[in-house]
Amino acid sequence: MKALLFLLFISSNAYAENNLHLYSSRLVNTDNDSLLELAVSWKNDSGTGGVTLLKREGVFFKEVSKYSEKNYTPFFVRTGDIDNDRKIELLVGAFDRAIGGRNGFTKKIHIFKIEENSLKPFWFSEREYDDFECVRIGEKNYLLELKKVDGNTSVSIFLWDSFGLWQSHSFISSVPLSIERIHDEILLKGENGKYLEFFELDGKISVRIYGVNK
């Protein structure tokens, strides 16, 4: 996959000037047509990193929008309607300069709106995590966030409200958990073929365990 993305990038003279390190990619349909766009996170040898949105034209992909910063390392890209406005956003996990006058770098989540094929910075937050995804629970979309803590897995679920993500549910699992992506479905995988499923009951988020043959 990375080899294919590299070929897509070097087809543009703008990207051929610097060696690119490609981190993550995700296909996304931003305008509900029959053509998928491709979102790619990258960093070049000069220390500039960014996220690029490419749109398919015939057999090729053409850059339609790019967000980049110096000393910015976007190590993965996720997609989903995180603020429940029926439009897809890009969710980027990144290392970036710490805010508040602190030295060094920290993990962040950056959310980008996609408006008329253009990436628009929408919201960001410093936070510690190992993985995250946008997941559907009941009638709403949430941010599912995993973090390894002393051999356990911390699971947190956040809902967008007004202008920010607010924690709705959390628990600690002594069993190692990981996010598994199968087609469009997001699963929380445990051990021995077991999965955790979130559901809404009486307005509250609950969890149940099921096996492979659900």
Backbone hydrogen bonds, N-H to C=O, Kabsch-Sander energy under -0.5 kcal/mol:
donor,donor_aa,acceptor,acceptor_aa,energy
5,L,1,M,-2.4
6,F,2,K,-2.5
7,L,3,A,-1.9
8,L,4,L,-1.9
9,F,5,L,-2.3
10,I,6,F,-2.6
11,S,7,L,-0.7
12,S,9,F,-1.9
15,Y,12,S,-1.0
16,A,12,S,-1.2
17,E,13,N,-0.8
18,N,15,Y,-0.7
21,H,43,K,-3.1
22,L,20,L,-0.6
23,Y,41,S,-2.4
24,S,41,S,-0.9
26,R,39,A,-2.0
28,V,37,E,-2.6
30,T,28,V,-0.7
37,E,28,V,-3.7
38,L,54,L,-2.9
39,A,26,R,-2.6
40,V,52,T,-2.5
41,S,24,S,-2.6
42,W,50,G,-2.4
43,K,21,H,-1.4
44,N,48,T,-2.7
45,D,19,N,-1.0
47,G,44,N,-1.8
49,G,69,E,-2.6
50,G,42,W,-2.5
51,V,67,Y,-2.5
52,T,40,V,-2.7
53,L,65,S,-2.8
54,L,38,L,-2.9
54,L,52,T,-0.5
55,K,62,K,-2.9
56,R,36,L,-0.7
57,E,60,F,-3.4
60,F,57,E,-1.7
62,K,55,K,-3.0
64,V,53,L,-2.9
65,S,53,L,-1.5
67,Y,51,V,-2.6
69,E,49,G,-2.5
71,N,47,G,-2.1
72,Y,47,G,-0.7
72,Y,69,E,-0.8
73,T,95,F,-2.6
75,F,73,T,-1.1
75,F,93,G,-1.0
76,F,93,G,-1.5
78,R,91,L,-3.1
80,G,89,E,-1.8
82,I,80,G,-1.7
84,N,81,D,-1.1
89,E,80,G,-2.3
90,L,112,F,-2.3
91,L,78,R,-3.0
92,V,90,L,-0.5
92,V,110,H,-3.4
93,G,76,F,-2.3
94,A,92,V,-0.5
94,A,108,K,-2.3
95,F,73,T,-2.5
96,D,94,A,-0.5
96,D,106,T,-2.2
98,A,104,G,-2.2
102,R,99,I,-0.9
106,T,96,D,-2.7
108,K,94,A,-2.7
109,I,125,S,-2.3
110,H,92,V,-2.8
110,H,108,K,-0.5
111,I,123,W,-3.3
112,F,90,L,-2.7
113,K,120,K,-2.9
114,I,88,I,-0.5
115,E,113,K,-0.6
115,E,118,S,-2.5
116,E,114,I,-0.5
118,S,115,E,-0.8
120,K,113,K,-2.9
120,K,118,S,-0.5
122,F,111,I,-2.8
123,W,111,I,-1.5
125,S,109,I,-1.6
127,R,107,K,-1.5
130,D,146,L,-3.4
131,D,146,L,-1.4
133,E,144,L,-2.0
135,V,133,E,-0.6
135,V,142,Y,-2.8
137,I,135,V,-0.5
137,I,140,K,-2.8
140,K,137,I,-1.7
142,Y,135,V,-3.0
143,L,158,F,-2.7
144,L,133,E,-3.2
144,L,142,Y,-0.6
145,E,143,L,-0.6
145,E,156,S,-2.9
146,L,131,D,-2.7
147,K,154,S,-1.8
149,V,152,N,-2.5
152,N,149,V,-2.3
153,T,173,S,-2.8
154,S,147,K,-3.6
154,S,152,N,-0.5
155,V,153,T,-0.5
155,V,171,F,-2.9
156,S,145,E,-2.5
156,S,154,S,-0.5
157,I,169,H,-2.8
158,F,143,L,-2.3
159,L,166,W,-2.8
160,W,82,I,-0.5
161,D,164,G,-2.6
163,F,161,D,-1.6
166,W,159,L,-2.6
166,W,164,G,-0.5
168,S,157,I,-3.6
169,H,157,I,-1.5
171,F,155,V,-2.1
173,S,153,T,-2.9
178,S,189,K,-1.8
180,E,178,S,-0.5
180,E,187,L,-3.3
182,I,180,E,-0.6
182,I,185,E,-2.4
183,H,181,R,-0.6
185,E,182,I,-2.4
187,L,180,E,-3.1
187,L,185,E,-0.6
188,L,196,L,-1.0
189,K,178,S,-3.1
189,K,187,L,-0.7
190,G,194,K,-3.1
194,K,191,E,-1.4
195,Y,210,Y,-3.0
196,L,188,L,-2.9
197,E,208,R,-3.0
199,F,206,S,-2.2
201,L,204,K,-3.2
204,K,201,L,-1.7
206,S,199,F,-3.2
208,R,197,E,-2.2
210,Y,195,Y,-2.4
214,K,212,V,-1.6
